[in-house]
Amino acid sequence: MKIQSDAVSFQSTGRTFRTREGALLTALETVNFEVGAGEFVSLLGPSGCGKTTLLRMAAGLLEPSWGKVVVGGRPVTAPRPDFGVVFQQPLLLPWLTVFKNVLLPVDVQGRKVSDYHQRALELVEMVGLKGFEKRLPSELSGGMQQRVALARGLIHDPKLLLMDEPFAALDAMTRENMNIELQRIWAANRKTVLFVTHGIPEAVFLSDRVVVMSARPGRIVKIVDIPFPRLREPSLLGTAEFAEVVAEIRAVFDEAHAPNAPHASQAAA
């Protein structure tokens, strides 16, 4: 069977780090799971459980200590120009306008920037910032800056979009609005997305599947399929069905982090 070019596979993947004192710290135990082409998968777990480590390995920014990460049948060994990354902080260049910040990745990659002007305008409009193209980051709210970062992550039409808690620094209302916008944008582009979050409702609303992880050393506790059809309306957040799925994942999470919880091997739903 032909492997689609934007499918992601973590194959017996783990990672250790050397502390300043010289001790070896296991951050991530052996992990096996896949993200299908066009699928939206969230990594959910406590701080320090290896979520960002997994994301950085998928991005080619960090090498596994053992195992490998495979995209489209090829191991990831270095950053790739066909990946997009959106970080927790927007990381916009303060001296560049919204329009030029969106175009920055194609400039860095040595592509012909003028070829992407129309796409940049379309993306700015898609994320709800039409009319702000000439504004500087200092003239934007936090939510607006993160919209620019999202457009920037999509400018080069990446096969894989990696998102590391992109809305964590936003207030609750802005974060909810950004979740709704992200789902709309994902539906329009159907990118393969790996999304890191601490928020269970956020993961349930956005995802096709949620990968629940244990505390360090991180391992997969369970993978939960989300049953709700697309597109999901904001009203879903107030339904009993939504609350049931959130409660199911919370129960898995709480059991995995109970003081006497067994250190079991990873399991999948």
TAJO-V186237 format. One record per residue. N is the residue number from 0. RES is the residue in one small letter. BURIAL is b if it has 16 or more other ideal C-beta (glycine too) atoms within 10 Angstrom, else e. Layout:
n: <N	N>
res: <RES	RES>
burial: <BURIAL	BURIAL>
This chain:
n: <0	1	2	3	4	5	6	7	8	9	10	11	12	13	14	15	16	17	18	19	20	21	22	23	24	25	26	27	28	29	30	31	32	33	34	35	36	37	38	39	40	41	42	43	44	45	46	47	48	49	50	51	52	53	54	55	56	57	58	59	60	61	62	63	64	65	66	67	68	69	70	71	72	73	74	75	76	77	78	79	80	81	82	83	84	85	86	87	88	89	90	91	92	93	94	95	96	97	98	99	100	101	102	103	104	105	106	107	108	109	110	111	112	113	114	115	116	117	118	119	120	121	122	123	124	125	126	127	128	129	130	131	132	133	134	135	136	137	138	139	140	141	142	143	144	145	146	147	148	149	150	151	152	153	154	155	156	157	158	159	160	161	162	163	164	165	166	167	168	169	170	171	172	173	174	175	176	177	178	179	180	181	182	183	184	185	186	187	188	189	190	191	192	193	194	195	196	197	198	199	200	201	202	203	204	205	206	207	208	209	210	211	212	213	214	215	216	217	218	219	220	221	222	223	224	225	226	227	228	229	230	231	232	233	234	235	236	237	238	239	240	241	242	243	244	245	246	247	248	249	250	251	252	253	254	255	256	257	258	259	260	261	262	263	264	265	266	267	268>
res: <m	k	i	q	s	d	a	v	s	f	q	s	t	g	r	t	f	r	t	r	e	g	a	l	l	t	a	l	e	t	v	n	f	e	v	g	a	g	e	f	v	s	l	l	g	p	s	g	c	g	k	t	t	l	l	r	m	a	a	g	l	l	e	p	s	w	g	k	v	v	v	g	g	r	p	v	t	a	p	r	p	d	f	g	v	v	f	q	q	p	l	l	l	p	w	l	t	v	f	k	n	v	l	l	p	v	d	v	q	g	r	k	v	s	d	y	h	q	r	a	l	e	l	v	e	m	v	g	l	k	g	f	e	k	r	l	p	s	e	l	s	g	g	m	q	q	r	v	a	l	a	r	g	l	i	h	d	p	k	l	l	l	m	d	e	p	f	a	a	l	d	a	m	t	r	e	n	m	n	i	e	l	q	r	i	w	a	a	n	r	k	t	v	l	f	v	t	h	g	i	p	e	a	v	f	l	s	d	r	v	v	v	m	s	a	r	p	g	r	i	v	k	i	v	d	i	p	f	p	r	l	r	e	p	s	l	l	g	t	a	e	f	a	e	v	v	a	e	i	r	a	v	f	d	e	a	h	a	p	n	a	p	h	a	s	q	a	a	a>
burial: <e	e	e	e	e	b	b	b	b	b	e	e	b	b	b	e	e	e	e	e	e	e	e	e	e	e	b	b	b	b	b	e	b	e	b	e	b	e	b	b	b	b	b	b	b	e	e	e	b	b	b	b	b	b	b	b	b	b	b	b	b	b	e	b	e	e	b	b	b	b	b	b	e	e	e	b	e	e	e	e	e	e	b	b	b	b	b	b	e	b	e	b	e	e	e	b	b	b	b	b	b	b	b	b	b	b	e	e	e	e	e	e	e	e	e	b	e	e	b	b	e	e	b	b	e	b	b	b	b	e	e	b	e	e	b	b	b	e	e	b	e	e	b	b	b	b	b	b	b	b	b	b	b	b	b	b	e	b	b	b	b	b	b	b	b	b	b	e	e	b	e	e	e	b	b	b	b	b	b	b	b	b	b	e	b	b	e	e	e	e	b	b	b	b	b	b	b	e	b	b	b	b	b	b	b	b	b	b	b	b	b	b	b	b	b	b	b	b	b	b	b	b	b	b	e	b	e	b	e	e	e	b	e	e	e	e	b	e	e	e	e	b	e	e	b	b	e	b	b	e	e	b	b	e	e	b	e	e	e	e	e	e	e	e	e	b	e	e	e>
